[in-house]
Amino acid sequence: MRTIRRQGRASLLRARLTAAGLVLVSTAALGISTSATSSADTGDEKKQKDQEVVQMQDALEGTSTELVQAYQAWQATAAKVPAAQADLAQAQTAETGATQHNNDVAAKLAVAQANQARAVEAMATTRKQLEDTQATLDNFAADMFQGGGGSQLSVALGATSADDFATRVVLADTVSSLTTAALHDLQTSRAEGSAQQAYLTAVSAEILDLKQQAEAALSRAAAARAAAVRAKAELDALVAQQAAHAQQVEAKKVEEQARLVAAQAEQAQLQALLVEQARKAAAAEAARAAAAAAARQVYSPPTGGSGFLSQPANAPITSEFGQRFHPILLIMKLHTGTDFGVPCGTPVFATADGTVISAGPGGGDGNRVVIDHGIVSGVDLVTTYNHLSSFAVTGGAVKRGQLIAYSGNTGYSTGCHLHFETLENGTFVNPRKWI
């Protein structure tokens, strides 16, 4: 039965969060962490997460659905912020890297283009040198042809005197040396021209490759910049959404505080009624005791776990009486009764003979039955049965074990269960004392 109640509450909360487009997230205040179960989760982890959901529901018992949804939305948005910040940082890093790569390629392209320009200039100079050297050789050849040409010997034999002979030999040697030098320069210039042409071809190929790299780098840089802009916009939107949810939570907290004040006033009114009822019952009991002590059955206080009251439903206790810390309002709040883990529609029975004081709506307690059991062990004992779906009785006397209602999820409840309370002279006490 405890498992049924947990599953029922977990299903209800998940359904509410799904309808609102939310997920339950971890909070330092609650010490709770829930997320979608991955294929690597173990059975123990699944049980632990289910238990955390139940703990969250118990902590929020009696809280309005609107505040719970606003709180969950705020927490869900807060959980997304770190991932969005990481995405932005990653996008900005990618943008910086892409921009730097684009700059590096651009610098290499500029160097290659400068080298190409120098190579073209050097080739022009070499071509001019080739043309000048070729012209020199052409002039030598023309002079030789026009002057009759011939060897040094023929030049010498054509001399008219010894001085003319010596002059002719020197001139012939000079022409031969100049011709040889011109031919050497021509060969050197041609070799330089070939090397420069090969270098220019290589540089041109490098420039073509670098231009392609530059286009790709520029495209990547633009894409990275666009991704960074989108990531920044998404983060800004998430932060704005988180701020809006936070404002909504604060507004709902104010409403919840007002509702709690109203509920406390209603509770105080009921307690005052019961105190007066207890006073009257005590006076009547005292009179009856004085008149017919022998006819009155006296009940002893519950001891050893076998108490005056029987259980109100065939189910285990899933949440105890006592003070609780409210994770949203950040206050200690008394859980005024004991919860029994039952599905909606489970029969609820009177725990002892008594008189139905009221049966109807009870504010945050939902549909409620209140039964006065009279003076028991010196106190006026009253029991309440809360969050009911429907009533089997609405007034009059009831007997122990009589069907009085059916469990439900009305009022401020996070799932199907029975909230059972005991009051002594109008003051809430732990039901375990009497069960």
C-alpha positions in Angstrom: 0.0 0.0 0.0 2.9 2.4 0.7 4.2 1.7 -2.7 0.8 2.5 -4.2 0.7 5.8 -2.4 4.2 6.7 -3.5 3.5 5.8 -7.1 0.2 7.7 -7.0 1.8 10.9 -5.7 4.8 10.6 -8.0 2.5 10.1 -11.0 0.4 13.1 -10.0 3.3 15.5 -9.5 4.9 14.4 -12.7 1.6 14.9 -14.6 1.3 18.4 -13.2 4.9 19.3 -14.1 4.5 17.8 -17.6 1.4 19.8 -18.2 3.3 22.9 -17.2 6.3 21.9 -19.4 8.5 21.5 -16.3 10.8 19.0 -14.7 11.7 18.5 -11.1 15.3 19.7 -10.4 17.7 19.4 -7.5 17.9 22.2 -4.9 20.4 22.7 -2.1 17.6 23.7 0.2 15.8 20.4 -0.3 18.8 18.1 -0.8 16.8 16.5 -3.6 17.8 15.5 -7.1 15.5 14.1 -9.7 16.0 13.7 -13.4 15.0 11.5 -16.3 16.2 7.9 -15.7 19.0 6.9 -18.2 19.7 3.4 -19.4 22.7 3.3 -17.0 20.6 4.0 -13.8 20.5 1.1 -11.4 17.4 -0.1 -9.5 18.7 1.5 -6.3 19.0 4.9 -8.0 15.5 4.6 -9.3 14.2 3.8 -5.8 16.2 6.7 -4.4 14.8 9.1 -6.9 11.2 7.9 -6.2 11.8 8.4 -2.5 13.1 11.9 -3.1 9.9 12.7 -5.1 7.8 11.4 -2.1 9.9 13.5 0.3 9.3 16.6 -1.8 5.6 15.9 -1.9 5.4 15.4 1.8 7.3 18.7 2.4 4.8 20.5 0.1 1.7 18.9 1.6 -0.9 21.6 2.2 0.7 24.0 -0.3 -1.3 25.5 -3.2 -0.8 24.0 -6.6 0.0 27.4 -8.1 2.9 28.0 -5.8 4.3 24.5 -6.3 4.1 25.0 -10.1 5.7 28.4 -9.9 8.4 27.1 -7.7 9.1 24.1 -10.0 9.2 26.4 -13.0 11.7 28.6 -11.3 13.9 25.7 -10.3 13.6 24.1 -13.8 14.8 27.4 -15.4 17.6 27.8 -12.9 18.8 24.3 -13.7 19.1 25.3 -17.4 21.2 28.4 -16.8 24.6 26.6 -16.2 24.2 24.6 -19.4 23.3 27.8 -21.3 26.3 29.6 -19.8 28.6 26.7 -20.9 27.1 26.8 -24.4 27.8 30.5 -24.6 31.4 30.1 -23.4 31.9 27.2 -25.9 30.5 29.3 -28.7 32.6 32.3 -27.8 35.8 30.1 -27.6 34.9 28.7 -31.1 34.4 32.2 -32.4 37.8 33.4 -31.0 39.5 30.3 -32.5 37.8 30.7 -35.9 38.6 34.4 -36.0 42.3 33.8 -35.1 42.5 31.1 -37.8 41.0 33.5 -40.3 43.5 36.2 -39.3 46.4 33.7 -39.6 45.3 32.6 -43.1 44.9 36.2 -44.2 48.4 37.0 -43.0 49.9 34.0 -44.8 48.0 35.0 -48.0 49.4 38.6 -47.7 52.9 37.2 -47.4 52.4 34.9 -50.4 51.0 37.7 -52.5 54.0 39.9 -51.6 56.3 37.1 -52.6 54.4 36.8 -55.9 54.8 40.5 -56.6 58.6 40.3 -55.9 58.9 37.2 -58.1 57.1 39.0 -61.0 59.4 42.0 -60.6 62.5 39.8 -60.5 61.4 38.0 -63.6 60.9 41.3 -65.4 64.4 42.4 -64.4 65.8 39.0 -65.6 63.9 39.3 -68.9 65.4 42.8 -69.4 68.9 41.4 -68.7 68.3 38.6 -71.3 67.2 41.1 -73.9 70.2 43.4 -73.3 72.7 40.5 -73.4 71.1 39.1 -76.6 71.3 42.6 -78.1 75.0 42.8 -77.3 75.7 39.4 -78.9 73.6 40.4 -81.9 75.7 43.6 -82.3 79.0 41.5 -82.0 77.8 39.2 -84.7 76.8 42.1 -87.0 80.1 43.8 -86.5 82.0 40.6 -87.3 79.9 40.0 -90.4 80.2 43.5 -91.7 84.0 43.6 -90.9 84.6 40.4 -92.9 84.8 38.2 -89.8 87.7 35.7 -89.7 90.1 34.3 -87.1 92.8 36.1 -85.2 95.3 34.9 -87.7 93.5 36.5 -90.6 93.2 39.7 -88.6 96.9 39.6 -88.0 97.8 38.9 -91.6 95.8 41.9 -92.7 98.1 44.2 -90.7 100.1 46.8 -92.6 102.7 47.3 -90.0 104.0 45.9 -86.7 102.1 48.4 -84.7 99.0 47.7 -86.7 99.5 44.0 -86.1 99.8 44.5 -82.4 96.7 46.7 -82.3 94.7 44.1 -84.4 95.7 41.2 -82.0 94.7 43.2 -78.9 91.3 44.2 -80.4 90.7 40.6 -81.5 91.3 39.3 -77.9 89.0 42.0 -76.5 86.2 41.1 -78.8 86.6 37.4 -78.0 86.5 38.1 -74.2 83.4 40.3 -74.5 81.7 37.6 -76.5 82.5 34.9 -74.0 81.3 37.1 -71.1 78.1 37.9 -72.9 77.4 34.3 -73.5 78.0 33.5 -69.8 75.6 36.3 -68.8 73.0 35.0 -71.2 73.3 31.5 -69.8 73.1 32.7 -66.2 70.1 34.9 -67.0 68.2 32.1 -68.6 68.9 29.8 -65.6 67.7 32.6 -63.2 64.6 33.0 -65.4 63.8 29.3 -65.2 64.2 29.3 -61.4 62.1 32.4 -61.0 59.3 31.0 -63.2 59.3 27.8 -61.1 59.1 29.8 -57.9 56.3 32.0 -59.3 54.3 28.9 -60.3 54.7 27.5 -56.8 53.8 30.8 -55.2 50.7 31.1 -57.4 49.6 27.6 -56.4 50.1 28.5 -52.7 48.1 31.7 -53.2 45.2 29.7 -54.8 45.2 27.2 -51.9 45.4 30.0 -49.3 42.5 31.9 -50.9 40.4 28.7 -50.6 41.5 28.3 -47.0 40.6 32.0 -46.4 37.1 31.5 -47.7 36.6 28.5 -45.5 38.0 30.2 -42.5 35.9 33.3 -43.1 32.8 31.0 -43.4 33.7 29.2 -40.1 34.3 32.5 -38.4 31.0 33.9 -39.5 29.2 30.6 -38.4 30.9 30.7 -35.0 30.0 34.3 -34.5 26.4 33.6 -35.4 26.4 30.6 -33.0 27.8 32.9 -30.2 25.1 35.5 -30.9 22.4 32.8 -30.7 23.9 31.4 -27.5 24.0 34.8 -25.9 20.4 35.5 -26.9 19.2 32.1 -25.5 21.1 32.8 -22.2 19.6 36.3 -22.0 16.1 34.9 -22.6 16.7 32.2 -20.0 17.9 34.7 -17.5 14.8 36.9 -18.2 12.6 33.9 -17.9 14.2 32.9 -14.6 13.7 36.4 -13.3 10.0 36.3 -14.3 9.6 32.9 -12.6 11.3 34.3 -9.5 8.9 37.2 -9.4 6.0 34.8 -9.9 7.3 32.7 -7.0 7.5 35.7 -4.7 4.0 36.8 -5.7 2.7 33.3 -5.0 4.5 33.2 -1.7 2.7 36.3 -0.6 -0.6 34.6 -1.6 0.4 31.4 0.1 1.3 33.3 3.3 -2.1 35.0 3.2 -3.7 31.6 2.6 -1.8 30.1 5.5 -3.0 32.9 7.7 -6.6 32.3 6.6 -6.1 28.5 7.2 -4.7 29.2 10.6 -7.6 31.4 11.4 -10.0 28.7 10.3 -8.1 26.1 12.2 -8.2 28.4 15.3 -11.9 28.7 14.8 -12.3 25.0 14.7 -10.1 24.6 17.7 -12.1 27.2 19.7 -15.3 25.3 18.7 -13.8 22.0 19.9 -12.5 23.6 23.1 -16.0 24.8 23.9 -17.3 21.4 22.8 -14.7 19.7 25.1 -15.7 22.0 28.0 -19.4 21.2 27.5 -18.6 17.5 27.1 -16.4 17.5 30.2 -19.2 19.1 32.2 -21.7 16.7 30.9 -19.4 13.8 31.5 -18.7 14.9 35.1 -22.5 15.1 35.7 -23.0 11.7 34.2 -20.1 10.3 36.1 -21.5 11.6 39.4 -25.0 10.3 38.6 -24.2 6.9 37.1 -20.5 6.1 37.6 -21.2 2.4 37.5 -23.0 2.6 34.2 -20.2 4.4 32.4 -17.5 2.5 30.7 -14.1 4.0 31.5 -11.4 3.7 28.9 -7.7 3.6 29.9 -5.1 5.6 28.0 -3.6 3.7 25.0 -0.5 1.7 25.9 1.8 -0.7 24.2 0.6 0.2 20.7 -2.9 -1.0 21.3 -4.9 2.2 21.8 -8.4 3.4 22.1 -8.8 4.2 18.4 -8.7 1.7 15.6 -7.1 2.6 12.3 -9.2 4.7 10.0 -8.2 2.8 6.8 -6.6 -0.5 5.9 -3.2 1.0 5.0 0.2 1.8 6.4 1.2 5.1 7.9 3.3 7.0 5.3 3.9 10.4 7.0 4.1 11.1 10.7 2.8 13.9 12.9 5.3 16.7 13.7 7.1 19.9 12.7 8.3 20.1 9.1 10.5 22.6 7.2 8.6 24.2 4.3 11.2 24.3 1.4 9.6 27.3 -0.3 8.4 29.5 2.5 11.5 28.5 4.6 9.5 28.2 7.8 8.7 25.4 10.2 5.1 24.2 9.9 3.3 21.6 12.0 2.0 18.5 10.2 -1.1 18.2 12.4 -1.9 14.6 11.7 -0.8 11.2 10.4 -1.1 10.2 6.7 -2.2 6.8 5.5 -1.1 5.7 2.1 -4.3 4.7 0.2 -5.5 5.2 -3.3 -8.4 7.5 -4.0 -11.7 5.9 -3.3 -10.5 3.7 -0.4 -13.1 3.2 2.4 -12.5 5.3 5.5 -14.0 4.0 8.8 -14.8 5.6 12.2 -12.0 4.9 14.6 -14.4 4.7 17.6 -18.0 5.4 18.6 -18.9 9.1 18.5 -21.0 11.9 17.0 -20.3 13.5 13.7 -19.8 17.2 14.4 -19.4 18.2 10.7 -19.0 16.7 7.3 -18.2 19.0 4.4 -15.6 21.3 2.8 -12.7 22.1 5.2 -10.6 24.6 3.3 -7.1 23.4 2.7 -8.1 20.0 4.3 -10.6 19.4 1.5 -13.6 17.3 2.2 -13.5 16.6 5.9 -15.4 14.6 8.6 -15.1 15.6 12.3 -16.2 13.1 15.0 -16.4 13.8 18.7 -15.8 10.7 20.8 -16.6 12.3 24.1 -14.5 12.3 27.3 -11.8 9.6 27.1 -9.2 9.4 29.8 -10.1 12.9 31.1 -10.0 14.7 27.7 -12.5 15.4 25.0 -11.2 13.3 22.1 -12.0 14.4 18.5 -10.8 12.8 15.3 -10.8 14.3 11.8 -10.6 12.6 8.4 -9.3 14.9 5.5 -8.9 15.2 1.7 -11.9 12.9 1.2 -13.5 12.2 -2.2 -17.0 11.6 -0.9 -19.1 11.0 2.3 -20.9 7.9 3.5 -22.4 9.8 6.5 -22.9 13.5 7.1 -24.1 13.6 10.7 -25.5 11.7 13.7 -24.0 8.9 15.8 -21.5 6.5 14.4 -20.0 3.2 15.6 -16.4 2.0 15.6 -15.6 0.5 12.2 -18.6 2.1 10.5 -18.0 3.3 6.9 -18.0 7.1 7.0 -16.3 8.3 3.7 -13.9 7.5 0.9 -10.3 8.8 0.6 -9.4 11.3 -2.0 -7.1 14.2 -3.1 -9.2 17.3 -2.3 -7.9 20.5 -0.8 -4.2 21.2 -0.6 -3.0 17.7 -1.3 -0.1 16.4 -3.5 -1.6 13.0 -4.0 -4.3 10.5 -3.0 -4.1 9.7 0.8 -5.9 10.0 4.1 -4.8 12.7 6.5 -6.0 11.7 10.0 -5.9 14.0 13.0 -6.6 13.6 16.8 -7.4 16.5 19.1 -7.5 16.6 22.9 -9.7 19.4 24.1 -9.2 21.2 20.8 -5.4 20.7 20.6 -3.7 18.6 18.0 -1.8 15.6 19.3 0.1 12.7 17.7 -2.5 10.2 16.6 -0.1 7.4 17.4 -0.9 8.1 21.0 -4.4 6.8 20.5 -4.2 4.2 17.7 
